[in-house]
Every structure is written in structure tokens, then in C-alpha cells.
Amino acid sequence: MIPHRECVYHPHRGSWYSGIMDVMEVFVDTQEEMMREAARFFKTRCPKKDEATLIALSGNLGAGKTTYVKGVALSGGITHPVTSPTFVFMKEYRLPEKENTFENLIHIDAYRMEEPQMLHTIVPKDIFADPQNIIFLEWPQRVGNVLPRIACTISIETLSGTRRRIIYDDNQ
């Protein structure tokens, strides 16, 4: 296995540090910075040829996973409120055509899924098969053994107060 090289971006400095984006760390201090970082990341994604683009979001309760998806949705042109799908498991948003390379933003929260197979009971398989979908899955560890190929894993760590470390592991 080839070891990952790290690339660190600091939003206040606006500059990259050595390496390539196999693994990258970003530090944010506010929800607004989190949402700007999510928008930056979203603009780097391109649809796959034969399946949806699956992004796994990990982090403790309150770390900012839904805030991150809100930033993606806002940058994608979604104007209505984006809320956590914890109690409904999945929310689907149609992205405006002119502004996006994807047609749909799918937000799945697996926190309440009691067993991994619930994912395929609740989420239609065609969601994962459609290359025009970008899927953000919160709590992927709850359904890990039934997931299709993950394009990128994003871990959000609470450091102190509102400071967060976002770690990207790009699997593409």
C-alpha cells in the first residue's frame, strides 16, 4: 500500500501546504467557515460514470456533519432549509441545473439504523446507482459492510468550542 501524503489547507491563510489530496486536514473556527469549506469541497467533485458519488461523513454528535451538508446545499443553489434526516433517514434535494455537475443531493443519516441491512430497506438501490447523485452519508460506521464504494471519507473532530478539524481521505 502506498502511504498517503498529507496536504494541509488553512482557510485564514488561504494557502496549501505540501503534498497531494489523498489525505488533507482543514481547520475551521465557525459554522460559517465550515459551510464555506463544504462549498469548496463540493465544487471539486465530478460525477462518476457508473454510480453515485458517495461521501461518508463521520464525527461525534454535534461535530457539524449536518452543518457541512448545509454548506454543500447552499453552494449548490438549494434555497429552502436543510435539516438533519435523523428521524426520516434520508432527504433528497434537486440541484439547479445551471450551477451544478450533479442533479441531486442526497443526505442520509444512519445513526438510528439498527442493523446495516436497513440501509437498503430504506434507501432505494437506484439512489446509489445514479451517477447524477452526490450522497452524503452520516454515521457510515453503522452500515459499513453494505455500502457501495465510498469516494471520500470526511471526519469532523471537535477540538474546542466551535473549532473543528476536518480530515479528508479521498478514495477516488
Buried (B, 14 or more C-beta within 10 A) or exposed (E): EEEBEBBBBEBEEEEEEEEEBBBBBBBBBEBEBBBBBBBBBBEEBEBBEEBBBBBBBBBEEEBBBBBBBBBBBBBBBBEEEBEBBBEEBBBBBEBEEEEBBBBBBBBBBBBBBEEBEBBBEBBEEEBBEBBBBBBBBBBBEBBEEEBEEBBBBBBBBBEEEBEBBBBBBBEE
